[in-house]
Amino acid sequence: MNNSSQRDLVRSTLAIALIGALLAACFWIVRPFLPALIWASMIVIATWPLLHIVQNKVGGRRPATIVMMVLLILVFVIPFTLAVGTIVENAPQITNLGKQLTSFKIPAPPAWIEQIPLVGDSAVGLWQKAAATEAEEFAMRLSPYLRNMAGWLVDQAGSFGLMLVHFILTLVLTALLYMNGEDTAGMVRRLAHRIADERGENAAVLAAMSIRAVAQGVVITALAQSILAGIGLAAVGIPYVTLLTALIFMLTIAQIGAGPVLIPAIIWLFWKGSIGWGIAMLIWSIIVMGMDGFLRPILIRRNANLPLLLIFAGVIGGLIAFGVIGLFIGPVLLAVCYTLITAWVEEGHPGEGSKSIGTSPRPTED
């Protein structure tokens, strides 16, 4: 290797090291703002078409941004804050209820349970087995879970103020992105094109479409389910409706569903002897829980032409890996990887490759 080649190698190595150090320093500086920036980006991407509609109605970007921020506060921030605040506020009641349940003696099963077709005999057997168990044994089995629940509630109460600050910062960044959305989107697309040409730009557009699809499919479905479930709980006279509705919202966002709240409510109604209200609540709960099967797929497929299994795997896997923000990060990562792999596989078959997601025409800038 001659001296010129050695100098070029040293210069390239130093340049790469300097760029890496600058990127690491920049990341370290903006690291405290990254969660709020990620949330703000997700919100802006998901609601960008609505911003255009509002802008056409009010006649300007600045008033449209003000209207959108008010809508976000009313529709997203206030319900979510009330949900978490209600859970934290009722933490003593939840723990006391758990303690009462540990000392509760299960009575003998009612006679009508045995008359239920197919499952009546099995249900009576399980009920009798539970009734024969002493309260102390129940307390021993449930005490670890109650301690974990109490610890989680205390942690949430301690971080509630920090979460409010995080919400405020997210709203500020959301307003800035609304005002400069086109410039930011153009820069991201140019960067993706610089990195991977046309394929990289398509991947960036698909990532935005995936975020919008998951946001509409998951969040709107969770809101609809929690509102309808709360109406049903209030109609049949279930106590602590606000707390239970907040729990349903959190569980549906986390992809667990409304079943852990609605099923015990139905059992409680039958336990009290309210057979008519119990049957009505059972039918209503089936409708509410069944919304996952038709509403969410419709909303997701409207915005992203991706396999539904891929979206669900990204939602659940992202939630486990990254927490709540993983609801959006997981599907985006899987969608981008799926597109790149599909484009690479079909690269040698232009006739078939044109049908793949990675080579589909780019949507308009909305």
C-alpha positions in Angstrom: 0.0 0.0 0.0 1.5 3.3 -1.1 1.6 6.5 1.0 -1.4 8.1 -0.8 -3.6 5.1 -0.1 -2.5 5.1 3.6 -3.4 8.8 3.9 -6.8 8.2 2.3 -7.5 5.3 4.7 -6.5 7.4 7.7 -8.6 10.4 6.5 -11.6 8.2 5.9 -11.2 6.5 9.3 -10.9 9.8 11.1 -13.9 11.2 9.2 -16.1 8.2 10.1 -15.0 8.4 13.8 -15.7 12.1 13.9 -19.2 11.7 12.3 -19.9 8.8 14.7 -18.9 10.9 17.7 -21.0 13.9 16.6 -24.0 11.6 16.1 -23.5 10.0 19.5 -23.2 13.5 21.1 -26.4 14.7 19.4 -28.3 11.6 20.5 -27.1 12.1 24.0 -28.3 15.7 24.0 -31.8 14.9 22.6 -32.2 11.7 24.5 -34.5 13.2 27.2 -36.8 14.5 24.5 -37.0 11.3 22.4 -40.1 9.7 24.0 -42.1 12.9 23.6 -40.7 13.3 20.0 -41.7 9.8 19.1 -45.2 10.2 20.5 -45.6 13.5 18.8 -44.5 12.0 15.5 -46.9 9.2 15.8 -49.8 11.5 16.6 -49.0 13.9 13.7 -48.7 11.1 11.2 -51.9 9.4 12.4 -53.9 12.7 12.3 -52.4 14.4 9.3 -55.4 13.8 6.9 -57.6 15.3 9.6 -55.4 18.4 9.7 -55.8 18.9 6.0 -59.6 18.7 6.4 -59.6 21.2 9.2 -57.2 23.5 7.3 -59.6 23.6 4.3 -62.5 24.5 6.6 -60.8 27.3 8.6 -58.5 28.6 5.8 -55.0 28.4 7.2 -52.4 26.2 8.8 -52.1 28.2 12.1 -55.8 28.2 13.0 -56.0 24.6 11.9 -53.1 23.7 14.2 -54.9 25.4 17.1 -58.1 23.5 16.3 -56.2 20.2 16.2 -54.5 20.8 19.5 -57.8 21.5 21.1 -59.2 18.3 19.6 -56.2 16.3 20.8 -56.6 17.6 24.3 -60.3 16.8 24.4 -60.2 13.4 22.7 -56.8 12.0 23.6 -55.0 13.8 26.5 -58.0 14.3 28.8 -59.4 10.7 28.5 -56.0 9.1 28.9 -55.1 11.3 31.9 -58.4 10.7 33.5 -58.0 6.9 33.0 -54.6 6.8 34.7 -55.6 9.4 37.3 -58.8 7.4 38.1 -56.7 4.2 38.6 -54.2 5.9 40.8 -56.9 7.7 42.8 -58.7 4.5 43.5 -55.6 2.6 44.4 -56.6 2.2 48.1 -60.0 1.0 47.1 -58.5 -1.6 44.8 -56.1 -2.9 47.4 -58.9 -3.0 50.1 -61.2 -4.8 47.7 -58.4 -7.4 47.1 -58.0 -7.9 50.9 -61.8 -8.3 51.3 -61.8 -10.9 48.5 -59.1 -12.9 50.3 -61.4 -13.3 53.3 -64.5 -14.0 51.4 -66.1 -17.4 51.8 -67.6 -18.8 48.6 -71.1 -20.1 49.1 -72.6 -23.3 47.6 -73.4 -23.0 43.8 -77.0 -22.0 42.9 -79.2 -24.7 41.5 -79.7 -23.0 38.1 -76.0 -23.4 37.2 -76.4 -27.1 37.0 -79.1 -26.6 34.4 -76.8 -24.8 31.9 -76.4 -27.0 28.8 -73.0 -28.6 28.1 -71.0 -26.9 30.9 -73.4 -27.0 33.9 -72.0 -30.1 35.5 -68.4 -29.0 35.1 -69.2 -25.5 36.4 -70.8 -27.0 39.5 -67.8 -29.2 40.1 -65.4 -26.3 39.9 -67.6 -24.1 42.1 -67.9 -26.8 44.8 -64.1 -27.3 44.7 -63.6 -23.5 45.2 -66.2 -23.4 47.9 -64.4 -26.1 49.8 -61.2 -24.1 49.8 -60.5 -22.2 53.1 -60.2 -18.4 53.0 -56.7 -18.6 54.4 -55.6 -20.7 51.4 -57.1 -18.1 49.0 -55.3 -15.3 50.8 -52.0 -17.2 50.6 -52.4 -17.7 46.8 -53.5 -14.1 46.1 -51.2 -12.2 48.4 -48.2 -12.1 46.0 -50.4 -10.7 43.2 -51.9 -8.1 45.6 -48.5 -7.0 46.6 -47.4 -6.6 43.0 -50.6 -4.7 42.2 -50.1 -2.4 45.2 -46.5 -1.7 44.2 -47.5 -0.9 40.6 -50.1 1.5 41.8 -47.7 3.3 44.1 -45.2 3.6 41.2 -47.9 5.0 39.0 -48.9 7.5 41.6 -45.3 8.7 42.0 -44.8 9.2 38.3 -48.1 10.8 37.5 -46.7 14.3 37.7 -43.8 13.3 35.4 -46.4 11.9 33.0 -48.2 15.2 32.9 -45.0 17.0 32.0 -44.4 14.4 29.3 -47.8 15.1 27.9 -47.2 18.8 27.8 -43.9 18.4 26.0 -45.6 16.0 23.5 -48.2 18.6 22.8 -45.7 21.3 22.2 -43.7 19.1 19.7 -47.0 18.0 18.1 -47.9 21.7 17.4 -44.4 22.3 15.9 -44.7 19.3 13.6 -48.2 20.3 12.5 -46.8 23.7 11.5 -43.7 22.3 9.7 -45.0 18.9 8.6 -44.3 19.1 4.9 -40.7 20.2 5.4 -40.1 17.5 8.0 -41.7 14.8 5.7 -39.7 16.0 2.7 -36.4 15.9 4.7 -37.2 12.3 5.9 -38.0 11.2 2.4 -34.8 12.8 0.9 -32.7 11.1 3.6 -34.3 7.7 3.0 -33.8 8.2 -0.8 -30.1 9.1 -0.1 -29.6 6.0 1.9 -31.4 3.4 -0.2 -32.6 5.2 -3.4 -36.2 4.6 -4.4 -36.6 1.6 -2.2 -35.7 3.6 0.9 -38.2 6.3 0.1 -40.9 3.7 -0.4 -40.0 2.2 3.0 -40.3 5.6 4.7 -43.7 6.2 3.1 -44.8 2.7 4.2 -43.6 3.3 7.7 -45.9 6.4 7.9 -48.8 4.4 6.5 -48.3 1.7 9.0 -48.2 4.2 11.9 -51.5 5.7 10.7 -53.1 2.3 10.2 -52.1 1.0 13.7 -53.1 4.3 15.4 -56.6 4.2 13.8 -57.1 0.5 14.3 -55.9 0.3 17.9 -56.7 3.6 19.5 -60.1 4.2 17.8 -61.2 0.6 18.6 -60.0 0.9 22.2 -62.0 4.2 22.6 -65.1 2.7 21.1 -64.9 -0.4 23.2 -64.3 1.4 26.4 -67.1 3.9 25.8 -69.7 1.2 24.9 -68.5 -1.0 27.7 -68.9 1.9 30.2 -72.4 2.6 28.9 -73.3 -1.1 29.5 -71.8 -1.2 32.9 -73.7 2.0 34.0 -77.0 0.7 32.5 -76.9 -2.5 34.6 -75.9 -0.9 37.8 -72.3 -2.1 38.1 -70.4 0.0 40.8 -67.2 1.9 40.1 -68.1 2.4 36.5 -65.5 5.2 35.9 -62.7 3.0 37.3 -63.8 0.0 35.3 -64.1 2.0 32.1 -60.6 3.4 32.6 -59.3 -0.2 33.2 -61.1 -1.4 30.0 -59.4 1.5 28.0 -56.0 0.6 29.3 -56.5 -3.2 28.7 -57.8 -2.7 25.1 -54.9 -0.4 24.3 -52.6 -3.1 25.6 -54.3 -5.7 23.4 -55.6 -7.7 26.3 -59.2 -6.8 25.7 -62.2 -5.9 27.8 -62.9 -9.5 28.9 -61.0 -9.3 32.3 -63.5 -6.5 33.3 -66.7 -7.5 31.6 -66.7 -11.2 32.4 -66.4 -10.7 36.2 -69.2 -8.0 35.9 -71.5 -10.6 34.2 -70.7 -13.2 36.9 -71.4 -10.6 39.6 -74.8 -9.9 38.1 -75.8 -13.6 38.0 -74.4 -13.9 41.5 -76.8 -11.2 42.8 -79.7 -12.9 41.1 -80.1 -10.3 38.4 -80.6 -12.9 35.7 -82.2 -10.5 33.2 -79.5 -7.8 33.5 -76.9 -10.6 33.4 -78.2 -11.9 30.1 -78.4 -8.4 28.7 -74.9 -7.6 29.8 -73.6 -10.9 28.4 -75.1 -10.0 25.0 -73.7 -6.5 25.1 -70.3 -7.7 26.2 -70.2 -10.1 23.2 -70.9 -7.2 20.9 -68.2 -5.0 22.5 -65.5 -7.6 22.6 -66.4 -8.7 19.1 -65.4 -5.2 17.8 -61.8 -6.4 17.7 -62.8 -8.8 14.9 -64.3 -6.4 12.5 -63.6 -2.7 13.4 -59.9 -2.9 13.9 -59.1 -4.9 10.7 -61.3 -2.5 8.6 -59.4 0.6 10.1 -56.0 -1.0 9.6 -56.6 -2.2 6.0 -57.8 1.3 5.0 -54.3 2.8 5.4 -51.8 0.0 5.0 -51.9 -2.8 2.4 -50.1 -5.2 4.7 -50.9 -8.7 5.9 -53.1 -8.3 9.0 -51.1 -11.0 10.8 -48.0 -8.9 10.3 -49.7 -5.9 11.9 -51.0 -7.9 14.9 -47.6 -9.6 15.4 -46.0 -6.1 15.4 -48.5 -4.7 17.8 -48.2 -7.5 20.4 -44.5 -8.0 20.0 -43.8 -4.3 20.1 -45.9 -3.9 23.2 -43.9 -6.7 24.9 -40.5 -5.4 23.7 -40.9 -1.6 24.0 -44.0 -0.9 26.2 -47.0 1.1 25.0 -44.9 3.0 22.4 -44.1 -0.4 20.9 -47.7 -0.6 19.6 -46.5 1.7 16.8 -42.8 0.8 16.7 -43.4 -2.9 16.3 -45.6 -2.8 13.2 -43.4 -0.2 11.6 -40.3 -2.3 11.9 -42.0 -5.4 10.7 -43.6 -3.5 7.8 -40.3 -1.9 6.6 -38.5 -5.2 6.9 -41.3 -7.1 5.0 -41.2 -4.5 2.3 -37.4 -4.5 1.8 -37.3 -8.3 1.8 -40.2 -8.5 -0.7 -38.6 -6.0 -3.0 -35.3 -7.9 -2.8 -36.9 -11.3 -3.5 -38.9 -9.9 -6.5 -36.0 -7.8 -7.9 -35.3 -10.4 -10.6 -38.9 -10.7 -11.6 -40.1 -7.2 -12.7 -43.6 -8.4 -13.7 -44.3 -9.9 -10.3 -42.2 -7.3 -8.4 -44.4 -4.5 -9.5 -47.2 -6.0 -7.5 -45.3 -6.1 -4.3 -45.7 -3.5 -1.6 -42.2 -2.2 -1.9 -42.7 -1.2 -5.5 -46.2 0.1 -5.3 -46.8 3.7 -6.3 -46.1 6.2 -3.6 -49.1 7.8 -2.1 -49.6 11.5 -2.1 -48.1 13.7 0.6 -50.9 13.6 3.1 
